[in-house]
């Protein structure tokens, strides 16, 4: 891994964005992290380098939100995410990175666009829905395995529930902790990870930790309604970027 100007303007911000996402502030902004890293390395290598960083970041984030999460929601979405991950591990080679990003981009654009068009109706919390939770958590597991992009499908289910800000963040963090731990043995089995990628992960980990603490500071000072508006806006922007990249 050669450290040069291209590395500094692509990989460094990509890892910091993952850290900020792990704080719970704007998880979907990390959609642009994998594309940034693929400027200087192949997709498989980028995925392998990022995963240990995500897991270590998860451990830090879980400690912070260990008492703030919705257990009943996790009981639904974690098993179906595991199913999506397993499907992803068997079908990974059949899907191109561009196609997966297009699918995630379309979902995110329609979801966030609908929110802003009908915003007045969205302050009323939606009821928990088994079918919707199962579908979108499965998609989250699948897209997370293939391109570390499970944030948008997860948000499509979680955001309309209008959970308390801290509960939303804690639930999301614990969910992705399970998701990333389930992905780990499959990445190893598929020979995507090796000692070289682990070494690169260790070098980049401090950047992710920096991002986490930046996110925590911002999270404390943001009003709850503003928080939700920011999340939806970030999903809209990042999804639009994915669609533009595909065209």
Order of alpha helices (4+ residues) and beta strands (2+ residues): alpha-alpha-alpha-alpha-alpha-alpha-alpha-alpha-alpha-alpha
